[in-house]
Amino acid sequence: MKRSTALTSAGAVVALMAASLTFGAASSAIASPAAGSKSQGNQITNVIYLLGDGMGRTHVTAARERYYGAAGSLNMEKLPAHGYVQTYAVQKNSGQPGQADFVPNYVTDSASAATAWASGVKTYNAALGVTAKGKLVPTAMELAKRAGYRTGNVSTAEITDATPAGQMSHALARGCQGPVYSEKSCQDTAITGSVLPTTDIRVTPIAKQIARNGTADVILGGGLSRFDSADEAALKAQGYQVLGSPATQTVATKTDLQQVSGKKVFALFNKGNLTIEKTKRENPASAEAAEPTLASMTKKSIELLKNGTKKGKGFYLQVEGALIDKRSHANDAAQTLEEIKAFDDAVKVAYDFAKKDGHTLVIVTADHECAGFNIIEKGSFTNAEAANPPVNVDSGNIANNSSPSRPGGNTKDASRSTGIVNGSGSGDPHNFAPATFRTADDPAGVEDGTEDASLWLTYLSGNHTGADVPVYAYGPNAGALQRTVDNTDLFGIVTGALRVRK
């Protein structure tokens, strides 16, 4: 294991990035504005890109019903343009779609998905800012920064995690975060064919890249333990106000954030990922409760980025609600719902700003769906609880008579269904029953974890799925997203809106 101590040469990074700018990719055309946008026809100067990590269509539905009822809507659903995003990745050393050596991977991870919208290319799972053959490609945030836009990157995960890192770094393997790392965690000889020198940006720890390349003017999130004293020195040398301290591993607080007013700010509020909202709510006196909400980080980022914008230019801000994915991996429906709500609160901040500003495009989407989140009928049960799969109840109709039939199915297995998982069955680690939640439509007195609660939620797995994810948009030319697009199209829509090119 190694600890990186030397500063990566800024000149070397710039040279490598300049070489990458020769890579060409088609950008999606911007379609007509979305109906209902007050800013139709106005030039876009700002883009706010909000990403609910792991958030599928059912995540949105469940959160809506939980907090606003069947007739309500989340803030993201109030944006006028609605569409879907295809999320597939490709295999290592694959070509791009349409090329002879193109080989798809139908279930993406967050790194390949981030590369798709940040750089406009399909890549393999775990890769950041490189093609599936390992070639560097510039990111939308790098291009925006080079063109004179102010830039920001906010996440409830470690800022070196895949989604935020996808805009600010280039890595063969997403685990190459730093400060302690191994060549194995950074190198991928299946791509490069040989061990690369540590001066190659693709095997430079992500934290080292972020602290030195100045891609984002405002960086807010978690992951303080990924940075060290050399990183802090590098940040301050570029003019960043560093809240807290990587050198002493002192986390920043929401009070620190409220008081800061500089043009370049680096603030990490936890050594790892930020704390889930449920824990902060239930422990208001804890140290974790001193962390800001995603909504407050979004609001402050907009305020900071507006400071110092150039005439004709604005800002590009990416905001990630990362814990939706992390709690879905854990099949924790209660915490997943609260994290969706927290993310949606951040969407409201962006939406409110855009409606007043008139020159801001807001995009809300996800990188992939996580865990096959599902809403099932109240009082029913899942296949995971069943002793046998469902039977063919229509076997009397020869046109619908499957072969072979499944006798004796669709009955509960007592060992796999011992009660509602956030209620009577919570103590059984082998229980596959649903979790139940009261909704805004339930009568007073109905509680979570009971059979009376009307929202019954379950998961298919503990991993990602290949489902398309929703996208919502508001602002000039938001109509480009009122359809089904590929995740790589998002790069062209953002860069086209900001009028920047590779």
N, C-alpha and C positions, 0 to 999 in steps of 0.2 A: 504494500500500500504506500502511496505517496501523498505528500502534502505540498500543494503548489504554493510557492512563495514568491517567485520572480514575477514581475509585471509583464504581461504580454505586450509586445511592441504594438503601439497604436498604428505605426506605419505599416507593419506587416498585416494587420487586420484590414486596413484600408486597401492595401494592394490586393489582398485576396478577394475582398468584396468588389473591387473595381473589375477584377477578372470575371467575377460571377455575373456582372451586369450585362455581359454579352449574351447571356442565355435568353432566348426568345420564347414567348408563349402567347397564345391568343388571349385577348381580353374580351370579356362579354360586353356586348353593347348595352347601353342604358336605355331602358324602355320608357314609356310615357309615365308621367306622375301618377301616383295612386289617388283615386277619388277621395275627396274629403280632406286632402292636405292643404292647409292654408298657405303653404310655401311653394305651391305649384309654379314652375317656370323660373324660380329664383336660383341663382348660382349657389352650389354647395361650397361652403368653406370649412365645414366641420363634419366629421363622421364619428359617431359613437357606435361601437360594435360590442354588443353584449352577448355573452356566451354562457348558457346554463349547461355546464358539463354533465353529460349523461341524461339530459332532459328530453324524453320522448313525448309524443302526443298524449299518452295516458298520464304522464307526470303532470302535464298542464291541466288536463281534465280533473284529475283527482284533487289538485290544489284549489282549483276553482270551486268545486263542490264543497270541499272542506271549509273554505274561508268565506265564500260568497254565495253558495247554494246553486241549485240547478239553473236558475235564471240570471245568475250573476256573471261576472267575467273578471279575469285577471287584467292587470294593466297592460301586459303584453298583447292580450287579445283585443284591446281597444285600438291598437295601431291599425290603420286602414288596409294595408296590404298583407295578405296571408298566402303562404306557399309552403313548399316542402323542399328539403335538401337531401340529395343522395349522398351517402357517406363512405362508400367502399374505398379501400386502399389497394395497393398492388404488392406483389411479391418482390423480394430482393432481386436486384439486377434486372427488373422488368422494364420494358419500355412504357411509354405513355399510351392512353387509349387511342386506338386507331393504328398503332404501330405493330409490326409483325411479331415483336417479342413481348407484347403486352400480356401480362398474367395477373388477373384480379385477385384480391383478397377481400371477400365480401363483408368482413367485419373489421372495422378500423379500430385503432387505439387513438388516444388523444394526441399523440405526437404526429402521426401521419395525417390526421384530420387537421391539426393546426398548420402543418406545412401546406396542406391543400388550399386553405383560405388565405394564409399569410403569404404564400409564394406562388400559388396557381399551378402546382404540379402534384401529381399522384406520387406517393413514395411508400416505403415499407413501414410497418409498425415499428416504432421506437426511433425513427429518424426525424430530425428537425432541420429544416432549412437546406435540405439536400434532396436531389432526385433519388430514385430507387437504385441508381448506379453510382451514387455518392458525389455527384457534382453539385457544387454550391449554387444556390439560387437566392437572389435578394428577396427580402420580405417587404410587404406593403409599408410597414412602419419605417424600415430603413429608407425606402424610396420617398416616403412623406417627409422624413427628417431631412434628407438631402435636398428636397425641393423647397425647404423653408417652413414647413409646418411644425407646430408644436406637437409633441407626442406624449402619450401617457399609457401606462400598463398597470392594471389593478387586478388583484386576485385574492380569493380567500384561501388559496393553496400557497405552498412555497412558490416564490416568484421564479424559481429555477425549474418548476414543474412544467410539464409539456405545453400546456396552453399558453401561459405567458412567455415561456422560453421560445416558443415558435415564432414570435415576432422579433426577438432580440438576440438570437444565437443560431449557430449551425453546428449540429452534432450528429455523428454516426449512430450514437446510442444515447437515449434520453437519460439514462442513469449516470451519465458523466456530468455530475452536478458540482462536486467539490464541497469543501476544500480538501477533504481526504478522498482519494480516488485510486483506482487501479487501472493499468493499461487495459485490462479486460473489460472494465466498465465503460471505457471510452472508445476503444478500437473495435473494428469489425472487419476482420480479414476476408470475410465472404464478399465484402464490397470492395475493399482496397487491394486485396491480394497480398499485402505485406504490411509490416508494422511501420506506421508513419512517425516522423519526428514530432515531438511534443509542441513544436512551434506551429504545426498545422492547426488552423482554427477549428477544424472538425473534431479534433481530439483534445482541444483546450477545454477545461471544465467550464460549464455553462455560467457559473457564478463569476469566473474570471472574465468571460466575455462581456457579461452584463455590466460589470463594474468598470469596464474600460472603453466600451464602444460608444457610449453616449446615445444609444438608439432611442431611449425613452427619457424625456425630460422629467416626468413624474412617475415614480415607481413605488407602489403601495401594495403590501401583502404580508405573507409569511415567509419563513425560510431563513431566519437570521443565522442559524448554525451553518449554513452553506457559505457564509462570507467571513473573512478574517480581517486582521489589521491592515494587511497590504491592500485589500479591496477597499477598505474605508479610506485609506490614503489616496488611492486612485480616484475614488469618487470625489473627494474634496478637492483634488487637484483640477478636476473639471468644473468645479463651481457648484457641486451639489450641496445642499443642506442635508446632512445626515441626521435623522432623528433617531435617538437611541445610539447604540454603538456596536458595530461588528467586532471591534477590537476587544471590548469588555463583555460582549454578548449581553448587552442591556437592550431589552426590547423597547420600541417606541410605544406610546399610549395614545388614546383618542384625544386626550388633552393636548399632547404635543402637536397632533395633527391640526386641531382647531386653531392653534396659535401661529402656525407657520404661514409665511406669505411669500416665499421665494419663488423664482422661476424654475429652479431645478431642485427637486425634493426626492430623497430616498428614505423610505420609512418602512421598517418591517416590525410587525406587532407580535410575532410569536417566533420561537426558534424553529418550529415546524409549521404545519398547516394552522390556519386560524381556528378558533374554537367554534363549535357548532352553536347556533343561536339558542337551542333548547337548554344547553348547559349554562350559558351566560344568563339566560332568563331565570333559571332555577337557582343560580348562585350569584346574586347581584353584588355580593361583597368580595368575590374572588378576584385574583389578579387577572384572570381571563376576561372578566367583565370590563376591564379597562381597554379591551380591543374595540376599535370602531366597527360599526356595521358596514356592510357592503354599500348600502345606500349613502351613508355619510362619506365613505371614501370616494364614491362616484361624484357626489356633490362637490367635495373639496377639490377633486381632480379637475373638474370643469372650471372651477374658480381659478385654480392655479394655472391651468393651461391657457385660459383667456388672457392672463397677464403676459404681455409681451408678444402677442401675435402680430405678424406683419400684415401690412395692407394687402388685401386680396388673398391672404392665406388665413388659415384658422388652425384647427387641431385635429388630430386623429387619436381617439381614445379607445382602448380595448378594456372591457370589464368582464371578469369571469366569476360566476358563482360556482366554485369548484366542488363544494361539499355535497351537492345534489348527487353527483356521481359516487363520491366516496361512501355516502350513507346508503346508496342503492346497492353498491357492491356488498355491503354488510346486510342487505335485506332489512334495513331498519326504516320502516315506512313512516313512523312518527317523526324522526329527524329529517328524513327526506322531504316531507311535506313542509316542515318549518324552513328548510333551506330554499325550497322553491319560493315560498312566500318572501323570504329575505331578498332573493334575487329579483323577484317581481317588484319589490319596493325600490330597488336600484333602477329598474326599468322606468318606473314612474318619474324618478329624478331626471333621467335622460329625456323622457318624453315631454315633461313639463318645460324643460329648457328648450327643446327643439321647437315646441309650439310658439314660444315667445321669440325665439331667435329668427326663425324663418329661413335659415341657410344651413340647417343641420339635417343630415340623413342619419336616422336611427335604424339599426339592424339588430334584431333579437333572434337568436337561433341556438343550436346545440351542436356539439361535435359528433355525437352518436347517442343512441339510446343505451341505457344501462340496465341489465338484469331482467328484461322482459316484464316490466311493471304492469300490473293488470288490475282492473276493477271487475269483480265477479258479483253475481246476484246475491243479495242478502239472504242468508240462511243456507246457501249452497256450499259446495266444497270443490277443491281443486284435484286435478289428476295426481298431484304429488301426495295427496291424502288417501287416494283410492287403493283398494286391494287389487283391483284390475282396471285396465283402461275402459273407456265407455264402450257399450255394446252397440251393435247396429240395430236400432229399434225399428228401422224401416225395411227389414229383411223380407217382408211379405211382398214388396214391390220388386220384381226381378230387375228393373232398371237401376235400383238403388241397393241391390244386394251385394255388399262387398264380400270379397273372398280373400283370406278366410274370415269368418265371423268371429266375434269375441264373446263367448258365453260368460255369463256371470259377472259382468263388469259394472262399473259405476256405483260401487258400494265403498263405504269408508273402511279403512284399516285402523282399528283402534290404537295400534302402536304408532301410527303416523299422524293421527289426528286426535290430540288429547285436549283440544279446546283452543280458543282464540289466543293467538300468540302474544298479544299485549294485554291479555286478561287471564282467564282460567288456565291456559296452557303455557304460561310464560316461563314456568320452571322446568319444562321438558326440552332438552336440547335436540331431541329427535322429532319434534313436532313441526309439521308442514302446514298447519292450518293458517287461515288468513289473519291479518290484523284488522280491527274494526275501529271506525272513527265517527264521532258525531259530526254533523254538517250544519251549515247555517239554516237548513230547512227542518232540522230535528226539533221535537218539542223540548221544552226546558226539562232538565233532569236526566236526559239521555247522556250517557258517559262513554268515553272511549273504552274499548276493550270489552264491550258487552254485546249481546246478540241484538239489542235494540238499536244500536248505532247503525246508520243506514249506508255508510261507505265501507265496503269490504275490499281490502287490498291484499294482493299477493304478488310474488315474484316467480319468474320462470327459472332463473339461475342466479348465480353470483357474478356473472360476467357480462360483457358487452353483447349487444345484438346488432344485426345488420339492418334494422329498420330505418326507413327514412325519418328525418326529424323535422319539426315545424320551423318555419321562419316567418317573422313578422317585421314590417318596416313602416316607417313614416318619414315624410320629408320630400324634397325635390327628387323626382325620378324613382320613388320607392316602388313604382309599378314594375320595375325590373324583377322584383321578387314575388310578384303575384302569379306564380306558376311553380312548376317543379324545376329546380336547378341542380347542378352538380356542385359539390363543395368547392371545387376549383373555380367555378364561375364567380364565387364571392370575391375572389381576388380581383378579377376584372371589374366587378361592380364597384368595389371600394376605390381602386386605383383610378378607374374612369371618373368616378365622382370627384376625386381630388385632383384630377388632371395630371397624374404622374405616370410615368412609363419606365419600364426596364431599360 
